Amino acid sequence: MRRRLPAGGWWLAVLLLATLAATSAAAAPPAEPGLFDQLFGTDPAAERAGKASDGLALPGLFAQGQRLADALPLHDLGPGQGACVAAVPLLDALELLHNTGGDGSITVTLPEPRRTIVVPAAVLLASPSGPCLPLTTLAGLLPLAINHDPVSQRLLVEARAPLPVLMRLARAERQARLHPEALRPAFPLVPRPSALARLWSLDLAAGLVQAATGSDASASVQASGELFGLSAHAGLGLSGRAAPTAGFTLSDARETPDLLGPMAARSLAIGDIASPAQPLIADALSGRGLLVSSRPPWRADLVDEIDLFGPLPAGWEAELWHEDRLVDATRDADAAGQWRFARLPVRLGENRWVVRLYGPHGESSEQAFTRLIGTEMNAENEVDYSIGFVDGGTPLLGAAPQRTASGAAAFATLGWGLAPALTARFGLRAPLAGNPALSLGMHGAHGGTLWAATLARDGKGGLGSALRLARRVGATDLLLDLARHGRDAGPAQAPPVREFAGLASLSGTGRLALGRSSLPWQLRLQSAARRGGGHQQAIGGRVALPLAKLQANVGLGLIRQGVAGWQGGATLGMAATNGPWRLRGGLDAVLAGGWRLGGGNISAVRRTGSGTISLDMGWQTDRRRLSGGLAWNQRLGAFGLSAGLSRAADGWRLGLGLVVGLWQGAGRWHAAPAGLTRSGAVLADLFIDDDGDNQRDAGEAAVPNGRFIVGNSLRSETTGGDGHVLLRGLPTGLPVDVETQLASLPDFSLRPARPGDRLRLRPGEVRTLAIPLQPTGSIEAQILLVTGTARTPRSGVPVTLHDARGNPVARGVTDFEGYVLFDGLPLGLFHVEAAGQSSPDLSLSHTEPDQQITVLVPPATT
């Protein structure tokens, strides 16, 4: 039997408990000085709580356009001190193996090549989320860098070595690309408005040059639009001292085989095209022609060497990056106005190149190219094809810029999946003047080895054969090539076929472990029989050292003819980025009877407020000649001005230039900085949709100062007073997601009618995207348990919100006071259901956007 305290004796119990607490506190040993203050701060009301415990945020983790984690604990270290991220959740999100030692250090295991690194306990800070790693020191410990965007609350990972989570996502992406119909996008794809013909954008350029050999004036125009449902790109160049150049291409490319109806094509090109390479019978050729292909553009043959190309506006430069290292750079466009990186070697599995474009006025953009080698052959009974016609070396309009035209020919390549690990490929090249050439190849994957065998008969009746074996040993790819070429050594053939009657080579590609980093390396040994007689041996290699702000490449290339001595050279290339500066430089040494310095060059570009200043210098040892130049570029509104002074072999040269871009949107033409024709753009229209028809009508207010998240990046552009903003420099071909940043909206009750939009843009396209905002309201419901005359708040009760049609639109659970809040609701009628009870209809309107309701529920019956 329990005994109760007498009435009025409750104060005796309180006094007794207080006495016991005071006695225990006096007897307890003193706490560690400063420990409580270190963790929680000395001010009870302060937000900050000492190092690694201040200002907790929970941003998402993103890499290569994909979300790796919904939220990671990120702690603010105070003004000017940066932030730190919880180490263990970060490593778990990156799927890196790790364990914590007794001294508090963390040992991390990295793949490809497999190695371990230790994160010392001294660099880890204590935090309520466990050991915390400052973002400023992370790049010096792990092969990655993380940038925090505090506005969009996103952590952006820049990987500098293979990471398990990215490798897994790459495999998932490959499977999704094999079956794109099964891939569910985050947002619905916005269809492109149809039109028979329209012009999207123009890039105009004009220049004057005064040199020792004379003066010249030039002008060019690049145009992008749509014609007969295809993407159209045209270019025209005029010069006072050279023949006009022109180019025109109609094209379309898709991930799904639904182009041209029953032909089930993925890509189509008419005009100035690039035909695919055909082993032993034809190289990749550029010229006027027609190309229709059902082959996925991201899949490559085991015997392929890849060519990458894209639009290069006047004054721009392109850098090619592969596996976190700078491979090549160019400022020169071909006859079609394209940058081009040719004959790129590939390794097994996924090959990912990044092309970074830099404009003369501080612009920059990035485009990624993926090719899959060997691991994704045709499925069983899957057939793909590439057919067409090409007049190699001859443009559609104007005269051929070079006299090495290969002539007109029809071509066809057919692939057939005989088995899951065996694919047959048939090639045909039929020139208008000459005999046809045929090839037949088998590609397979057996016993951990990828192989390709090809037999060919060229147009001159010669027989050729090639065998390629590839195998991965640890983190190293080994590649064995054996080839015997036919009689045809014409301009349509690849350079090795034109130069050699036969060759044998052994290549290796991999990474060398070096602490947190790994060094990508390539090595090639080749022995070949020359068509003119004699033999040639060659050795080539490259090692790259990718660091946080410095890229160093060391290359070696040696050639020996017969029994003569070795000749060749070695190169050292470096690239660095430091704030507004972008630096590139190199040295080369020549071996000819002994090593000697061949020369060197350096290039420095500095971004200014709205332009760039660049300096280029070069030295040739044999000629004892110094060359170089200084260039200044400035953007004034939509116009870009440039001036340059340089010295070359023909003397001094002075140049002046002017560029401007034009684009069409909102029913009129606008001026903008040049470069629009090479990439996609979105004209966002942000407005309050009063009538809910998702269209902007007269009288509906624009929303200024709105911002957008494109992909995983928060754009800096904001909408103007008319609600419009141009988001330029967007990738083409691949889907692009556009979301409204809710924090930028002036009224927190405004919400987009759609959470986001997905677009697939074409080069030069300026897509108008209406983004209607709708006023929203909220409903707060309290659930009370009725027992007699008592009404008690009930926590943990599931509550469902229904619309006017009775469809459930939201669900929630009551808190400890019985409340549940539904916000961001469109205006209209709703009712609440909980524990079998339903509320009356609640109306959300412009005048009453917020409602409160109490739902009474009876006791549960047994």
C-alpha positions in Angstrom: 0.0 0.0 0.0 1.4 3.4 -1.0 1.6 6.2 1.5 0.7 9.7 0.4 2.2 12.9 1.7 -0.1 14.9 3.9 -1.8 17.9 2.4 0.5 20.9 2.4 3.6 18.6 3.0 4.8 18.9 -0.6 7.2 21.7 0.4 8.9 19.4 2.8 9.7 17.0 -0.1 11.1 19.8 -2.2 13.3 21.0 0.7 14.6 17.5 1.3 15.6 17.1 -2.4 17.3 20.4 -2.5 19.4 19.5 0.6 20.5 16.2 -1.0 21.5 17.9 -4.2 23.6 20.5 -2.4 25.3 17.8 -0.4 26.1 15.7 -3.5 27.5 18.7 -5.3 29.7 19.6 -2.4 31.1 16.1 -2.3 31.6 15.7 -6.0 35.1 16.3 -7.4 35.5 19.5 -9.4 34.9 19.2 -13.2 37.7 19.6 -15.7 38.3 23.3 -16.1 37.0 24.7 -19.4 35.5 21.5 -20.7 31.9 22.6 -20.5 32.8 26.0 -21.8 34.8 24.4 -24.7 31.8 22.4 -25.7 28.9 24.7 -25.0 30.3 28.2 -24.5 30.2 30.5 -21.5 27.1 32.5 -22.6 24.0 30.4 -22.1 22.2 32.3 -24.9 25.1 32.2 -27.4 24.7 30.4 -30.7 28.3 29.6 -30.9 29.7 26.8 -28.7 33.5 26.9 -29.2 35.6 25.4 -32.0 33.9 22.9 -34.2 30.6 23.4 -32.4 29.5 26.7 -33.7 26.6 27.4 -36.0 25.5 23.9 -37.0 24.3 23.5 -40.6 23.2 20.4 -42.4 24.0 20.9 -46.1 23.7 18.2 -48.8 26.8 16.6 -50.4 27.0 16.7 -54.2 29.6 15.5 -56.8 29.4 15.5 -60.6 25.8 16.6 -60.5 24.6 13.9 -58.2 23.5 13.9 -54.5 25.8 11.8 -52.3 24.1 12.6 -49.0 21.0 14.5 -47.9 22.7 16.2 -45.0 26.1 16.3 -43.4 26.9 18.1 -40.1 28.9 21.2 -40.9 30.1 23.5 -38.0 31.1 27.2 -38.4 34.4 27.9 -36.8 33.8 31.6 -36.4 34.5 34.8 -38.4 37.2 34.2 -40.9 37.9 30.7 -39.7 35.8 28.7 -42.2 34.0 25.5 -41.3 34.6 21.9 -40.6 32.6 18.8 -41.6 32.0 15.7 -39.5 34.7 13.3 -40.6 33.0 9.9 -40.1 29.7 10.8 -41.9 31.7 12.3 -44.7 33.8 9.1 -45.2 30.6 7.0 -45.0 29.0 9.2 -47.7 32.1 8.8 -49.9 32.0 5.0 -49.2 35.6 5.0 -48.1 36.8 2.3 -45.7 38.0 3.8 -42.4 38.7 2.9 -38.8 39.5 5.1 -35.8 42.7 4.4 -33.8 43.1 4.5 -30.1 44.9 7.9 -30.4 41.9 9.4 -32.2 43.5 9.3 -35.7 41.5 7.9 -38.6 43.0 5.5 -41.2 41.4 5.7 -44.6 41.7 3.1 -47.4 41.7 4.5 -51.0 41.1 2.4 -54.1 42.8 2.3 -57.5 45.6 2.0 -56.5 44.8 0.6 -53.1 46.6 2.5 -50.3 46.0 3.8 -46.9 46.4 7.3 -45.4 46.2 8.5 -41.9 44.2 11.6 -40.8 46.1 12.7 -37.6 44.1 13.3 -34.5 45.8 16.7 -34.2 43.9 18.1 -37.2 40.5 16.8 -36.0 38.4 19.1 -33.9 36.0 18.0 -31.2 32.4 18.6 -32.0 28.9 17.4 -31.0 28.9 15.5 -34.3 32.2 13.7 -33.5 35.6 14.3 -35.0 35.4 17.3 -37.3 37.7 18.0 -40.2 38.3 21.6 -41.3 37.5 22.2 -45.0 40.7 24.2 -45.4 42.9 21.3 -44.4 40.8 18.5 -46.0 42.5 18.9 -49.5 45.9 18.4 -47.9 44.8 15.0 -46.4 42.4 13.4 -48.9 42.4 13.4 -52.7 39.5 15.7 -52.9 38.3 19.3 -52.2 35.0 20.4 -50.8 33.5 23.9 -51.4 30.6 25.1 -49.2 27.9 27.2 -50.8 26.2 28.8 -47.7 23.3 30.2 -49.7 22.1 27.0 -51.3 23.5 24.9 -48.4 25.4 22.5 -50.6 28.8 20.9 -50.2 30.4 20.4 -53.7 33.0 17.7 -53.9 35.9 18.0 -56.4 37.5 14.5 -56.6 41.2 14.3 -57.6 41.3 10.5 -57.5 38.8 7.6 -58.0 36.3 7.5 -55.1 34.1 4.4 -54.5 30.9 6.3 -54.4 31.6 7.9 -57.8 32.6 4.6 -59.3 29.4 3.1 -58.1 27.3 5.9 -59.4 29.2 5.7 -62.8 28.2 2.1 -63.0 24.6 2.9 -62.2 24.7 5.7 -64.9 26.0 3.3 -67.5 23.1 0.9 -66.8 20.6 3.7 -66.9 22.0 4.8 -70.2 21.7 1.3 -71.6 18.0 1.4 -70.5 17.1 5.2 -70.5 13.4 4.5 -70.5 13.7 3.1 -67.0 15.4 6.2 -65.6 13.0 8.4 -63.7 14.1 12.0 -63.8 13.9 14.2 -60.8 11.7 16.7 -62.7 9.6 16.3 -65.8 11.2 17.1 -69.1 9.9 20.3 -70.6 9.1 19.7 -74.3 10.8 22.0 -76.8 8.3 24.3 -78.6 8.1 23.1 -82.2 8.8 25.5 -85.1 9.6 25.0 -88.8 12.4 27.5 -88.7 13.7 30.1 -86.2 16.9 31.8 -85.2 18.1 31.6 -81.6 21.3 33.5 -81.3 24.2 35.2 -83.2 27.8 35.9 -82.4 29.4 38.7 -84.4 33.1 39.5 -84.5 35.3 42.0 -86.4 39.0 42.6 -86.3 41.9 44.7 -87.7 45.5 43.5 -87.9 48.6 45.6 -88.8 51.7 43.5 -89.3 55.1 43.8 -91.1 53.7 41.9 -94.0 50.7 44.2 -94.4 47.3 45.0 -92.9 44.1 42.9 -92.9 40.5 43.3 -91.9 38.2 40.4 -91.0 34.7 39.7 -89.9 32.8 36.6 -88.9 29.3 35.5 -87.8 28.1 32.4 -86.1 24.4 31.6 -86.0 22.4 28.9 -84.2 18.7 28.1 -84.7 16.3 25.4 -85.7 15.3 24.2 -89.1 12.8 21.4 -89.9 13.0 20.3 -86.2 16.8 20.0 -86.3 19.5 22.1 -84.6 21.1 24.4 -87.2 24.5 26.0 -86.9 26.0 28.2 -89.6 29.2 30.2 -89.8 30.8 32.7 -92.2 34.3 34.2 -92.1 35.5 37.0 -94.3 39.0 38.4 -94.7 40.7 40.9 -96.9 43.7 38.6 -97.6 42.1 35.1 -97.6 39.3 33.3 -99.3 35.9 33.3 -97.4 35.2 30.4 -95.1 31.7 29.0 -94.4 30.1 26.1 -92.6 26.6 24.8 -92.1 25.3 21.8 -90.1 21.9 20.4 -89.2 22.0 17.9 -86.4 20.1 16.2 -83.6 21.3 13.8 -80.8 19.4 11.9 -78.2 20.0 9.2 -75.6 17.0 7.2 -76.7 16.7 5.5 -80.1 13.6 7.3 -81.2 14.9 9.5 -84.1 13.7 9.0 -87.7 10.9 6.6 -86.7 11.5 3.0 -87.8 15.3 3.7 -88.2 15.5 4.0 -84.4 18.4 6.4 -84.7 20.1 8.3 -81.9 21.9 11.0 -83.9 21.7 12.7 -87.3 24.0 15.2 -88.9 23.8 16.9 -92.4 26.2 19.4 -93.8 29.7 19.7 -92.3 30.0 16.5 -90.4 32.6 14.2 -88.8 32.4 10.5 -89.8 33.4 7.7 -87.3 36.6 5.9 -87.7 36.6 2.4 -89.3 39.5 0.2 -88.2 42.0 -0.6 -91.0 39.9 1.0 -93.8 39.3 4.7 -92.9 40.1 7.3 -90.3 37.7 9.7 -88.7 37.1 12.3 -91.5 35.6 15.8 -91.5 33.8 17.3 -94.5 30.5 17.7 -96.1 28.1 14.8 -95.9 25.4 12.9 -94.1 25.5 10.8 -90.9 22.8 8.7 -89.3 23.6 6.5 -86.3 21.8 4.4 -83.7 25.0 3.9 -81.7 25.1 5.5 -78.3 27.6 8.4 -78.5 29.0 7.4 -75.1 30.0 3.9 -76.2 33.3 3.3 -77.9 35.0 0.3 -79.5 37.9 -1.4 -77.9 40.0 -0.5 -81.0 38.9 3.2 -81.1 41.0 6.2 -80.5 38.7 9.1 -79.6 38.3 12.5 -81.2 36.6 15.2 -79.2 35.5 18.5 -80.7 33.1 21.4 -80.1 32.5 25.0 -81.0 35.3 27.5 -80.3 34.3 31.1 -80.6 36.9 33.7 -81.6 39.3 34.6 -78.8 38.5 31.6 -76.7 40.8 28.8 -75.7 40.1 25.2 -74.7 41.8 22.9 -72.2 41.5 19.2 -72.2 41.6 17.4 -68.8 41.7 13.7 -68.2 41.9 12.0 -64.8 42.5 15.3 -63.0 45.4 16.3 -65.2 45.8 18.9 -68.0 46.5 17.0 -71.3 46.3 19.6 -74.0 45.2 23.1 -74.8 44.4 25.0 -78.0 43.4 28.4 -79.2 43.0 27.5 -82.8 39.7 26.5 -84.4 39.5 24.2 -87.5 37.8 25.2 -90.7 34.4 24.5 -89.2 35.1 26.8 -86.1 35.6 23.8 -83.8 38.2 23.0 -81.1 39.5 19.5 -81.7 41.5 17.1 -79.6 42.3 14.1 -81.9 43.5 10.5 -81.4 43.0 10.4 -77.6 44.1 7.0 -76.1 41.5 5.3 -73.9 41.7 2.8 -71.1 39.3 0.0 -70.0 36.0 0.9 -68.5 34.9 4.5 -68.2 36.9 7.3 -69.8 36.0 10.8 -68.7 37.4 13.9 -70.3 36.6 17.4 -69.2 37.0 20.3 -71.7 37.2 23.7 -70.0 36.6 26.8 -72.2 37.9 30.2 -71.2 36.7 33.4 -72.9 38.6 36.6 -73.5 36.5 38.5 -71.0 36.7 36.2 -68.0 34.0 33.7 -69.2 34.5 30.0 -68.4 32.5 26.9 -69.0 33.0 23.1 -68.7 31.8 20.1 -70.6 32.3 16.5 -69.7 32.7 13.6 -72.3 32.3 10.0 -71.3 33.3 6.9 -73.3 32.9 3.3 -72.2 35.5 0.9 -73.4 34.9 -2.9 -73.5 32.7 -3.1 -70.5 29.4 -2.2 -72.3 29.4 -4.2 -75.5 26.2 -4.8 -77.4 23.6 -6.9 -75.6 22.6 -10.2 -77.2 20.9 -9.6 -80.6 21.3 -5.8 -80.2 22.1 -4.2 -83.5 23.5 -0.7 -84.0 24.6 1.1 -87.1 26.3 4.2 -88.5 25.7 5.0 -92.1 26.3 8.0 -94.3 28.3 9.8 -96.9 31.3 12.1 -96.4 33.5 14.1 -98.7 36.6 14.2 -96.5 38.5 17.5 -96.3 35.9 19.5 -98.4 33.4 21.8 -96.6 29.8 22.1 -97.6 30.3 25.7 -98.7 33.4 27.3 -100.2 36.8 25.9 -101.2 38.7 23.2 -99.3 41.1 24.9 -96.8 43.7 22.1 -97.4 44.8 20.0 -100.3 44.7 16.7 -98.5 41.1 15.9 -99.3 40.4 12.2 -99.1 37.5 12.2 -101.6 33.8 11.4 -101.4 32.7 8.0 -100.1 29.8 6.2 -98.6 30.4 4.4 -95.3 28.5 2.0 -93.1 29.3 0.3 -89.8 27.1 -2.4 -88.3 27.4 -3.9 -84.9 25.6 -7.1 -83.8 25.6 -8.6 -80.3 26.1 -12.4 -80.9 26.2 -13.1 -77.2 26.4 -11.0 -74.0 30.2 -11.0 -74.2 30.7 -11.2 -78.0 30.0 -8.5 -80.6 30.5 -8.6 -84.3 31.3 -5.5 -86.3 31.1 -5.0 -90.1 32.5 -2.0 -91.9 32.2 -0.8 -95.5 33.7 2.2 -97.2 32.7 2.8 -100.9 34.5 5.8 -102.5 33.0 7.3 -105.6 36.3 7.0 -107.4 37.8 3.7 -106.5 37.0 0.2 -105.1 35.2 -0.5 -101.9 36.9 -1.5 -98.7 35.5 -4.1 -96.2 36.3 -5.0 -92.7 35.0 -7.7 -90.3 35.8 -7.7 -86.6 34.9 -9.7 -83.5 35.0 -8.1 -80.0 34.8 -10.1 -76.9 35.4 -10.3 -73.1 36.5 -13.7 -71.9 38.5 -14.8 -68.9 39.0 -11.3 -67.7 40.6 -10.3 -71.0 39.1 -8.0 -73.6 40.0 -8.7 -77.2 39.3 -7.5 -80.7 40.2 -9.2 -83.9 39.7 -7.5 -87.3 40.3 -8.6 -90.9 40.1 -6.1 -93.8 40.4 -5.7 -97.5 41.3 -2.2 -98.6 40.3 -0.4 -101.8 43.6 -1.4 -103.5 43.1 -5.1 -102.9 45.5 -5.4 -100.0 44.7 -7.5 -97.0 45.1 -6.3 -93.4 44.6 -7.7 -90.0 44.7 -6.4 -86.4 44.6 -8.0 -83.0 44.2 -6.2 -79.7 44.3 -7.7 -76.2 43.6 -5.8 -73.1 43.6 -6.8 -69.5 43.6 -5.0 -66.1 46.2 -6.1 -63.7 45.6 -4.4 -60.3 45.2 -0.8 -61.1 47.1 -1.1 -64.4 45.6 -1.6 -67.9 47.9 -3.5 -70.3 47.2 -3.3 -74.0 48.9 -5.4 -76.7 48.4 -4.4 -80.4 49.5 -6.4 -83.4 48.6 -5.1 -86.9 49.4 -5.8 -90.5 48.2 -3.1 -92.9 47.1 -3.4 -96.5 48.3 -1.5 -99.6 46.1 1.6 -99.3 48.1 4.5 -97.7 45.9 7.3 -99.0 44.7 10.4 -97.1 41.5 8.6 -95.9 43.6 6.2 -93.7 44.7 6.8 -90.2 48.3 8.0 -89.7 49.7 4.6 -88.5 48.2 2.9 -91.6 49.6 5.5 -93.9 53.1 5.4 -92.4 53.6 1.7 -91.4 53.1 -1.6 -93.2 52.8 -3.3 -89.8 53.4 -2.7 -86.1 53.5 -4.2 -82.7 53.1 -2.3 -79.5 52.6 -2.8 -75.8 51.0 0.0 -73.7 50.3 0.5 -70.0 48.1 2.9 -68.2 47.6 3.3 -64.5 48.2 5.2 -61.3 51.1 5.1 -58.9 50.2 5.4 -55.2 51.7 8.5 -53.6 50.1 9.1 -50.2 46.8 10.8 -50.5 47.4 11.4 -54.2 48.1 9.0 -57.1 50.1 9.7 -60.2 48.5 8.9 -63.5 51.0 7.4 -65.9 51.2 6.1 -69.5 53.9 4.1 -71.3 54.0 2.8 -74.8 56.6 0.6 -76.6 56.3 0.2 -80.3 58.1 -1.5 -83.1 57.0 -0.9 -86.7 57.9 -1.6 -90.3 57.9 1.5 -92.4 56.2 1.5 -95.8 59.3 3.0 -97.4 61.5 0.3 -95.9 63.3 -0.2 -92.6 62.1 -0.5 -89.1 61.3 2.0 -86.4 61.2 1.7 -82.6 59.5 4.2 -80.4 59.2 4.7 -76.7 56.7 7.2 -75.2 55.6 7.9 -71.7 54.0 10.4 -69.4 53.6 10.9 -65.7 51.3 13.5 -64.1 51.4 14.9 -60.6 47.9 16.3 -59.8 48.1 18.7 -56.8 45.6 21.1 -55.3 46.7 24.2 -57.4 49.5 22.8 -59.6 49.4 20.3 -62.4 52.8 18.9 -63.6 53.3 16.6 -66.5 56.6 15.0 -67.6 56.6 13.4 -71.0 59.2 11.4 -73.0 59.2 10.5 -76.6 62.1 8.6 -78.3 62.3 7.2 -81.9 65.0 5.1 -83.5 65.3 4.4 -87.3 66.9 1.0 -87.8 70.2 0.8 -86.0 70.7 4.5 -85.9 70.8 6.4 -82.6 67.8 7.4 -80.6 66.2 10.8 -81.3 63.3 12.6 -79.7 62.6 14.8 -76.8 61.3 15.3 -73.3 58.8 17.8 -72.0 57.8 19.3 -68.7 54.5 21.0 -68.6 52.9 22.9 -65.7 49.6 24.5 -65.0 48.4 26.4 -62.0 45.5 28.5 -60.8 45.9 31.1 -58.0 43.0 33.3 -57.4 42.4 35.4 -60.5 45.6 34.1 -62.2 45.7 31.1 -64.6 49.2 30.0 -65.5 50.7 27.5 -68.0 54.2 26.9 -68.9 56.6 24.3 -70.3 60.1 23.3 -71.2 61.3 20.9 -73.8 64.6 19.1 -74.3 65.8 17.6 -77.6 67.9 14.4 -78.0 70.0 14.6 -81.2 73.5 13.4 -80.6 73.0 14.5 -77.0 70.5 16.3 -74.9 70.0 20.0 -75.2 67.4 22.5 -74.3 64.9 23.0 -77.1 62.9 25.9 -75.7 60.3 27.0 -73.3 57.0 28.9 -73.1 54.9 30.6 -70.5 51.3 31.9 -70.5 49.7 34.0 -67.8 46.1 35.1 -67.8 44.6 37.4 -65.1 40.9 38.0 -64.7 39.9 41.6 -64.1 36.5 43.0 -63.1 35.0 42.4 -66.6 37.9 41.2 -68.7 41.3 39.6 -68.8 45.0 40.6 -69.4 47.2 37.9 -70.8 50.9 37.5 -71.5 52.5 34.8 -73.7 56.3 34.3 -74.1 58.3 31.7 -75.9 62.0 30.9 -76.5 63.5 28.8 -79.3 67.1 27.8 -78.5 68.2 26.8 -82.0 67.1 30.1 -83.5 67.8 32.1 -80.4 64.5 33.8 -80.9 62.2 35.3 -78.3 58.5 35.6 -79.2 55.4 36.5 -77.3 52.6 38.9 -77.0 50.4 41.0 -74.6 46.6 41.0 -75.0 44.0 43.1 -73.2 40.3 42.2 -73.3 37.5 44.2 -71.7 33.8 43.9 -71.8 31.6 47.0 -72.0 28.0 46.0 -71.6 27.3 43.5 -74.3 30.4 44.4 -76.4 33.8 42.8 -76.0 36.9 44.9 -76.9 40.3 43.4 -77.4 43.8 44.7 -78.3 47.0 42.8 -78.7 50.6 43.4 -79.5 52.8 40.4 -80.4 56.2 39.5 -82.0 56.7 36.4 -84.1 59.0 35.2 -86.9 57.6 37.7 -89.4 58.0 40.7 -87.0 55.6 42.8 -84.9 51.9 42.5 -85.1 49.1 44.8 -83.7 45.5 43.6 -83.6 42.2 45.1 -82.5 38.9 43.2 -82.1 35.2 43.7 -81.3 32.7 41.0 -80.5 29.0 41.0 -79.5 26.2 38.5 -79.2 22.6 38.7 -80.1 19.8 36.5 -78.9 16.0 36.3 -79.3 13.6 36.1 -76.4 10.4 37.6 -75.0 9.4 38.6 -78.6 12.5 40.8 -79.4 16.2 40.7 -79.9 18.7 41.5 -77.1 22.4 42.1 -77.0 24.7 40.1 -74.8 28.4 39.1 -74.6 29.5 36.8 -77.4 29.6 33.1 -76.9 25.9 32.3 -77.0 26.0 30.1 -80.1 28.2 27.5 -78.5 26.1 26.6 -75.5 22.6 26.6 -74.2 20.7 29.4 -72.3 17.5 29.8 -70.5 15.4 33.0 -70.3 13.6 32.5 -67.0 10.4 34.4 -66.4 9.5 34.6 -62.7 6.0 36.0 -62.0 3.0 35.6 -59.6 0.4 33.5 -61.4 -2.9 34.8 -59.9 -5.3 32.7 -62.0 -3.2 29.5 -61.9 -3.0 28.9 -65.7 0.8 28.7 -65.6 1.0 31.5 -68.2 1.9 35.1 -67.6 -1.1 37.3 -68.3 -1.5 41.1 -68.4 -1.5 42.5 -64.9 0.3 39.6 -63.3 3.2 40.9 -61.3 6.8 40.1 -62.0 9.1 39.0 -59.2 12.5 40.8 -59.0 15.7 39.6 -57.4 14.9 35.9 -57.8 17.7 33.4 -58.1 18.0 29.9 -59.5 19.8 26.6 -58.8 20.9 25.0 -62.1 22.2 21.5 -61.7 23.9 21.7 -58.3 25.1 25.3 -58.5 23.4 28.5 -57.3 23.6 31.0 -60.2 24.6 34.6 -59.4 22.2 36.2 -61.8 19.0 37.7 -60.4 15.7 38.5 -62.1 15.2 42.2 -63.1 12.2 44.4 -62.5 10.4 42.6 -65.4 11.0 39.2 -63.8 13.4 38.1 -66.6 17.0 36.8 -66.4 19.2 35.1 -68.9 21.0 32.0 -67.5 23.7 31.3 -70.1 26.6 28.9 -70.6 24.5 25.8 -69.9 25.5 22.3 -71.2 23.8 21.0 -74.3 22.5 17.5 -75.1 22.3 16.4 -71.5 19.4 17.1 -69.2 19.6 20.3 -67.1 17.6 20.8 -64.0 16.4 24.3 -63.0 15.0 25.1 -59.6 13.9 28.3 -57.9 15.8 29.3 -54.8 13.0 29.8 -52.3 15.1 31.9 -50.0 15.4 34.6 -52.8 11.7 35.1 -53.0 10.4 38.3 -51.4 7.3 36.6 -49.8 7.8 33.3 -48.0 4.2 32.3 -48.9 5.0 32.2 -52.6 5.9 28.8 -54.0 6.7 27.6 -57.6 3.8 25.8 -59.2 6.4 23.1 -60.1 9.3 22.1 -57.9 11.6 22.2 -60.8 12.0 21.8 -64.6 14.3 19.6 -66.7 15.4 20.8 -70.1 17.5 19.4 -72.9 19.1 22.3 -74.8 20.8 22.5 -78.1 23.9 24.6 -79.0 22.9 28.2 -79.2 19.3 27.7 -78.1 17.7 30.3 -75.8 14.7 28.6 -74.2 12.1 30.7 -72.6 11.0 29.1 -69.3 7.9 30.4 -67.5 8.2 29.9 -63.7 4.8 30.8 -62.2 4.7 31.4 -58.5 1.4 30.8 -56.6 0.4 32.2 -53.3 0.1 29.5 -50.7 -1.4 29.1 -47.3 -1.1 26.9 -44.2 -3.4 24.8 -42.0 -2.5 24.2 -38.3 -4.5 21.5 -36.7 -4.6 20.5 -33.0 -5.8 17.0 -32.0 -7.5 16.9 -28.6 -8.6 13.7 -26.8 -12.1 14.2 -25.3 -12.7 12.4 -22.0 -15.8 13.7 -20.3 -15.4 17.4 -20.0 -11.6 17.2 -20.2 -9.7 17.9 -23.5 -6.1 16.7 -23.6 -3.6 17.3 -26.5 -2.6 14.0 -28.1 1.0 13.6 -29.5 2.1 11.1 -32.1 -1.3 11.0 -33.8 -1.1 10.5 -37.7 -3.0 13.3 -39.5 -3.9 13.3 -43.1 -4.8 16.4 -45.2 -7.3 16.0 -48.1 -8.1 18.3 -50.9 -11.5 19.2 -52.2 -11.8 15.9 -54.2 -10.9 13.9 -51.1 -7.4 13.0 -52.3 -4.7 12.9 -49.6 -2.2 15.6 -50.3 0.0 15.6 -47.1 0.5 13.6 -44.0 2.0 14.5 -40.6 2.2 13.5 -36.9 1.2 15.7 -34.0 3.9 17.0 -31.7 3.9 16.9 -27.8 1.2 19.6 -27.7 -1.0 17.9 -30.3 -0.2 20.3 -33.1 0.6 19.5 -36.8 1.3 22.1 -39.4 0.8 21.8 -43.2 2.3 24.8 -45.1 3.0 25.6 -48.7 -0.5 24.7 -49.7 -2.2 26.0 -52.8 -5.3 28.1 -52.3 -8.5 26.0 -52.2 -10.6 23.7 -50.0 -9.1 21.2 -47.6 -10.1 19.1 -44.6 -8.2 17.2 -42.0 -8.7 13.6 -40.8 -7.2 12.0 -37.6 -8.2 8.9 -35.7 -11.3 8.4 -37.8 -12.5 12.0 -37.3 -12.8 14.6 -40.0 -12.9 18.4 -39.8 -15.2 20.7 -41.7 -13.9 22.1 -45.0 -11.3 24.8 -44.6 -10.9 27.5 -47.3 -7.5 29.1 -48.1 -7.9 32.3 -50.0 -6.0 35.5 -50.8 -7.6 37.2 -47.9 -7.4 34.3 -45.4 -4.3 32.2 -46.5 -3.9 30.6 -43.0 -6.4 28.6 -41.0 -6.4 26.8 -37.7 -8.7 23.9 -36.7 -9.2 21.7 -33.7 -10.2 18.1 -34.2 -11.7 16.2 -31.2 -11.1 12.5 -31.0 -12.9 10.1 -28.6 -11.0 7.7 -26.4 -9.9 4.4 -28.0 -12.5 1.7 -27.4 -11.4 -1.9 -26.5 
